[in-house]
Amino acid sequence: MSNIFSENRQIGVVADFYELAHTDFKGETNALCWYRNLDGDFNEIVARLSLKENITEVSPEDLIALQLSEKGSRAREIILNDLQLLTDFGASPSLNLLKCYERDEEFDFIATDVYSFHVDRSPIATDTFLCTYHGAASDIVPNTQATQKILIPEIRTKLGGLYDGPPEGFEDFLKENYFDLHYQLHANAEPVNLGIGHLWRLAVDHPKQQVLPCIHRAPIEKEGEYRLLLIC
């Protein structure tokens, strides 16, 4: 399959949802992409939805209630089908209309919000699925192009200054506050934008994971433009 992701060793490209859900991550590949060129007016859906908070969850019933054009209706069918595919697979998908996420501005040397490059962690075997239908899309980066922030000496020293417990509890402190999930890119790093309309599966840090978890981040939203994001 020829597309912009085909030559990227971090990314495996698949042809349908079944392949997306059942292909194993291997080696450097910790992101799978069901590459799609979607036919539908997703902007119309965004324009007809109401943002109640910075993040508003949109239910299937909310979508069905919209009065849409033919292209808007086609976009709605695609979203509803994606939600059903993930639900049937056993996931719990959420469709969000997004203005922005909450920022972590407590410290000037490390942030733990989703705008920071980070990995997801779970106590059970799971994956992160996501698709951006409208607005800015997320980025991923190869693990070889980033360093865990808690391993950077100056950051680790500052984190040590926040901790007042026994030395043997420091690593637990880092995990409990999610500091260990965040990464700093190398100077020559080349993040990959996930694009619009593609359904992705990203590797999560869990006890049975066979590959490194996928480092990713939420994008900075464009002024005056909402995102429509499916995630689970």
Backbone hydrogen bonds, N-H to C=O, Kabsch-Sander energy under -0.5 kcal/mol:
donor,donor_aa,acceptor,acceptor_aa,energy
3,N,1,M,-0.6
6,S,3,N,-1.1
8,N,5,F,-1.8
9,R,7,E,-0.6
11,I,8,N,-1.2
12,G,31,A,-2.7
14,V,33,C,-2.8
20,L,16,D,-2.0
21,A,17,F,-2.7
22,H,18,Y,-1.8
23,T,19,E,-1.6
26,K,29,T,-0.7
29,T,26,K,-2.5
30,N,10,Q,-1.3
30,N,28,E,-0.8
31,A,10,Q,-1.3
32,L,201,R,-2.7
33,C,12,G,-3.0
34,W,199,L,-3.1
35,Y,14,V,-0.9
35,Y,33,C,-1.1
38,L,36,R,-0.6
40,G,38,L,-0.7
41,D,71,K,-1.9
42,F,40,G,-1.0
45,I,41,D,-0.9
46,V,42,F,-2.1
47,A,43,N,-2.5
48,R,44,E,-1.4
49,L,45,I,-1.2
51,L,49,L,-0.5
52,K,50,S,-0.7
56,T,97,L,-2.7
57,E,55,I,-0.5
58,V,95,L,-3.5
59,S,57,E,-0.5
63,L,59,S,-1.9
64,I,60,P,-2.6
65,A,61,E,-1.7
66,L,63,L,-1.4
68,L,66,L,-0.7
73,S,69,S,-2.7
74,R,70,E,-1.9
75,A,71,K,-2.0
76,R,72,G,-2.2
77,E,73,S,-2.3
78,I,74,R,-1.9
79,I,75,A,-2.2
80,L,76,R,-2.8
81,N,77,E,-2.3
82,D,78,I,-2.4
83,L,79,I,-2.6
84,Q,80,L,-2.0
85,L,81,N,-2.7
86,L,82,D,-2.2
87,T,83,L,-2.2
88,D,84,Q,-2.9
89,F,85,L,-1.4
90,G,86,L,-0.7
90,G,87,T,-1.1
91,A,86,L,-2.5
94,S,231,I,-2.1
95,L,58,V,-0.5
96,N,94,S,-0.6
96,N,229,L,-3.3
97,L,56,T,-3.0
98,L,96,N,-0.6
98,L,227,R,-2.8
99,K,54,N,-3.4
100,C,54,N,-1.0
105,E,103,R,-0.8
116,S,113,D,-1.4
118,H,216,H,-2.9
119,V,181,L,-1.6
122,S,205,D,-2.6
128,T,202,L,-2.3
129,F,127,D,-0.6
130,L,200,W,-1.7
131,C,230,L,-2.3
133,Y,131,C,-0.7
133,Y,228,L,-2.9
134,H,228,L,-1.1
139,D,217,R,-1.8
140,I,192,V,-2.3
141,V,215,I,-1.8
145,Q,142,P,-1.8
146,A,143,N,-1.2
147,T,184,Q,-2.5
149,K,182,H,-2.7
151,L,148,Q,-2.0
152,I,149,K,-1.5
155,I,152,I,-0.7
156,R,152,I,-2.8
157,T,153,P,-2.4
158,K,154,E,-1.6
159,L,155,I,-2.4
160,G,156,R,-2.2
161,G,157,T,-1.2
162,L,158,K,-0.6
162,L,159,L,-1.2
163,Y,159,L,-0.7
163,Y,160,G,-0.7
169,G,166,P,-2.0
170,F,167,P,-1.6
173,F,169,G,-2.0
174,L,170,F,-2.1
175,K,171,E,-1.9
176,E,172,D,-3.1
177,N,173,F,-1.4
178,Y,175,K,-1.6
179,F,174,L,-1.7
180,D,174,L,-1.0
181,L,178,Y,-1.1
182,H,179,F,-1.3
183,Y,117,F,-2.7
184,Q,147,T,-2.8
186,H,145,Q,-2.7
189,A,186,H,-1.7
192,V,140,I,-3.1
194,L,138,S,-3.0
197,G,132,T,-2.9
199,L,34,W,-1.6
200,W,130,L,-2.9
200,W,198,H,-0.6
201,R,32,L,-2.4
202,L,128,T,-3.2
203,A,30,N,-2.5
204,V,126,T,-0.6
205,D,120,D,-3.1
206,H,204,V,-0.8
209,Q,206,H,-2.0
214,C,203,A,-2.2
215,I,141,V,-0.6
216,H,118,H,-2.9
217,R,139,D,-2.0
218,A,114,V,-3.2
221,E,219,P,-0.5
225,E,222,K,-2.2
227,R,98,L,-2.3
228,L,134,H,-2.3
229,L,96,N,-2.6
229,L,227,R,-0.5
230,L,131,C,-2.9
231,I,94,S,-2.4
232,C,129,F,-2.2
